[in-house]
Amino acid sequence: MTDLPKAVPEFQQTVDAVGLACPLPILRAKKALATLASGEILRVITTDRGAVRDFQAFCRQTGNELLGQIDEATIVTHYLKRRVKPAVSNP
């Protein structure tokens, strides 16, 4: 599990993926992240035990930051920070 700072991050949106199995939690998170501005935080609530590793891999592959994962027995809450889009330069 990734450790979080003492305070849970302030998040802008939540995806409730309780009861959903892979790949649905990731797909729902991807869709929600697309609606957030760079730097905003998404909270995803899951019950699929495989989602812990899935979200770690998803963030490595997409450049979104995994701020932490909190395991509370049957529920795991994931906090993802939307990647910063690179600035577009004019030639």
Secondary structure by P-SEA (a helix, b strand, c coil): ccccccccccccccccccccccaaaaaaaaaaaaaccccbbbbbbbcccaaaaaaaaaaaacccccccccccccbbbbbbccccccccccc
